[in-house]
Amino acid sequence: MRKLDNFFLKVASGSYGHIIKRDDIIWWKAWGIRILSVFFALIVCGFVTVSLTDLNPIEMYVTMVEGAVGTPRLTWNLFQNTAILLCVSLALTPAFKMKFWNIGGEGQILIGGLATASCMIFLGGKLPNGVLIPIMFLASVVAASIWALVPAYFKTRFNANETLFTLMMNYVAIQLVAYFTLEWSVPKGSGTPRTLEFGQLPTLLGQKYLINILVVIVLTVLLYIYLKYSKQGYEISVVGESEKTAKYIGINVKKVILRTMAISGALCGVAGFLLVAGTDHSLKSDTSGGRGFTAIMVSWLAKFNPVFMIVTSLLIVFLQKGASKISEVYRLNSSFSDIITGIIIFFIIGSEFFINYRIKLARKEKNV
Amino acid sequence: MKKTLSILLVAVMLVASLVCFTACSDKKGAEVSADFKVGFIFLHDENSTYDKNFLVAAEQATAEMGLKPEQVIFKTNIPEGNECYEAAADLADQGCDIVFANSFGHEPYMLKAAKEFPEVQFCHATGTTAHTEKVANFHNAFASIYEGRYLAGIAAGMKLNEMIEAGKITAEQAKMGYVGAFTYAEVMSGYTSFYLGAKSVCPTVTMEVQFTGSWYDEALEKEAATKLLSNNCVLISQHADSMGAPTACENAGVPNVSYNGSTLAACPNTFIVSSRIDWTPYFKYMIETDLKGEAIAADWCEGFEAGSVKLTEINDKVAAAGTKEAIEAAKAKLISGELHVFDVNTFTVKGEKLDSYKADVDTDADYTPDTEVIKDGYFHESEFRSAPYFDLQIDGITLLNSAF
C-alpha cells in the first residue's frame, strides 16, 4: 500500500513528468495524432476480436468496409445517412457554439417530421407536388423552430436550465409522434405507419437520395459562412465565450439566444423533412433514430466546424454500417459490433487529450 | 433367342432407369444449387422471444434443406421503416432468391422491394395485403395460432378449476389477466381464443386485458402484468414479445400461460404451457416451392397438421392434473373439424348470439367490413386470408385500455 501511495505522490508532485497544456499545435501534428489513434484503436479491436471470437480481425475490417461501400446501393445509403446525421449536427452547432446545450435535436427532428407528415396526409392529392413540397418544407422548419424556441424562451425569461428542458421536450415530441403514428396507422391500431404517397421528394438523375445529399451540402456551406463570416455568427461566438463581454459590447444576449435556437430548430426541422419526405415516406417515433444524440458527438468531435463535421459524421455512419455488416456476416449479436464501434470512438475522443496536452517526462537526473 | 433376351434386358434396364430417375427426382425434387440464397430480415435479435422463434426455425429449415451457412443471410435488428426496404434490396443485391421478413410493420417496405425486384420472391409473415395487392412475387404467411391459443386456454381453465376446487378462489373469482400489444385483430383473435379455451372447461371465467401499445417493451409489459395482478387476476397470459409478463408472474408466484415458446427456464414455478408458431414448415415450403420453380402461395396458413402450430411441453409442477389429456382430446376434435374455436354458441357480443358478421379482410385504413365470415355456426378465422381478422369484443372480456 505504502508503495502505491508513494507512487501517486510522486506522480502528483511531478517526479515522473508533467502534463502540459499545449499552446498551439501544427495542423499536421494534430491530424497525425488522430490517425495514430485510429490505428491504435484498430489494434485494440483486433485483440478484443481474437480473444472473444475466432474471427480474423483483418477479415473483419474488410467486411466492415464492404458493409459500408460494398455495392453502389450501400454507398448511396452511406452518403444518405451521413447527410442526415450531418444535417442534425449542423443544426446543433450554432447552439453549442453559444454554449447553449441543445440536447433536444431528437424532438425537434420529430416535430419537423410530424409537420411534414401532416401536410402529406391532409394536403396530399389536393395540391400538386410542386406546391405541396415547399409547403411541407416551410411547415417543418417553422414547427421545429417554434419547438426549439420554447426552451430558449424559458432560458432567457427565467434562466431555466436548457439541457434538462430540451431533453425533456424530446419525450413530449416522441409521445406526440407515437400518438399520431397510431392514429394514422394502416390498418388502424396495428401501429404500422401509413405509407405517405403524396409529396415524396423527386429522384434526381435516377438517384432517390441525391436531393437529400445536395440539400445538406448547401446547408453545410451556408452554415460555415454564417458562423465564420457573418456578424450574427460572430455574436454567437462572443455569447459563447462570455455573456458578460457580450453584454458589455452591446450585444442583446437574449435576442441572440432566441435567434440561434430558432435556427437550430429550423435545421432539425429540415432533417425531419428530409427523413419523412425524402427517405422513409412514413413517420414513427423512431424515425429520428437517435440522430439528435449522435449529432452531439459529431459536432463536438469536429470542434463545431461544419466542414470537419462532414468527416466526423461520415466516420460515425461508416462505423455503424460496417458494424451491422459484421453481425450479419458472422451472425454475431449486435452488441459485439457496438463494442468495436465504442472502442474506436473512445480512442478518437481520447486523442483530443494528446492534441491539447503534452506529457513531459521528467529527465532522469543523478543525485535526486 | 439371344436377340429377344437382349431386347428384354434393354427394356428392363430402361424401365429400371426410368423408375430410378423418377424416384430420384421425387426425393430430390428440389435440387439446391450452390448459388441459391435465402435472406432473412428480423425485427430484433435472439433476445426477443418472438424473433428467437423465427431465428431457430430459419436455422433448422435451411439446415434440413441442405443449405450451407453461406447460402443463408440473417439481418437482425431491422426496424419497421425504410431500413427494411434497404435491407431487402441489399439482400436482393447479394443474390438472394427468397427474402423473408418477420414483422408486421415490415410489410409496406417488403412490398416496395418486391415491385423493384420481380425476379426475387418476397415472403412476409403476419402481413395482410398479398391477396389484394396481387404482386406475383409478394407473399404473406401465418399459422392458425388461434387454435393453439385455444388449447393453451384449456390448460389455463383447468388450472383455475384446480384453484376453485382447492378453495383458493371462488368460481366467481376465476379472473384471468392478459397483456396485449395493440387493440388489433391479431391480438384480439389471440386473447379471445385463449379465453374461449379456458371457458370451455371453466364456465365462470372472466378476463381483463391491458394493452401496452408496443410489440416489445419489457418494462411496459411487466407493468401491465403487475396492474392485472393488483386487480386480483389469478392467472396471466400475454401476447407481447418480451419476458416482461412471465417475469412479473414468477416474481408474484402467479401461474402464467406463455407465448412464442417455453419460458420454463426463467419461470420454473409459474410457467404452465406456451403455444407457438413453428415457422420451420413454412420456411421449408417456401424454399422447396421456389426451387421447383413453382409459385409460392400468396396467402399461406397452416395449423397442427402441418406442424405450424405447436404447444410446448407442459410444466407438470404447475399445470393441473389431466391437462395433457384434455388438450390432446380437444386437439383431435379441432383437427377433425368436430370442434371450432369461434363457435357462435360459445360466446355472445353485448348479450346477443351472432349469426352474421362482416369482417375487414381486405385491409384498408378505415376497417371497411367486406367479407361475411360467420357460416355453418362458426366464425371462419384465417380462411379468407392468412392473418387473423377476428376483431369482436365478446362478453366476459373487459378491456382496461386500448392502444390503437
Interface residues (C-beta under 8 A of the other chain):
Chain A: T71 R73 L74 N77 A178 L182 E183 S185 V186 P187 K188 G189 S190 G191 T192 P193 R194 T195 T279 D280 H281 S282 K284 D286 T287 G289 S324 S327 E328 R331 N333 S334
Chain B: D45 E46 I73 F74 K75 T76 N77 P79 E80 G81 N82 E86 A89 D90 D93 F104 G105 E107 P108 T128 A181 F182 T183 Y184 A185 E186 G213 S214 W215 D360 T363 D364 A365 D366 Y367 S402 A403 F404
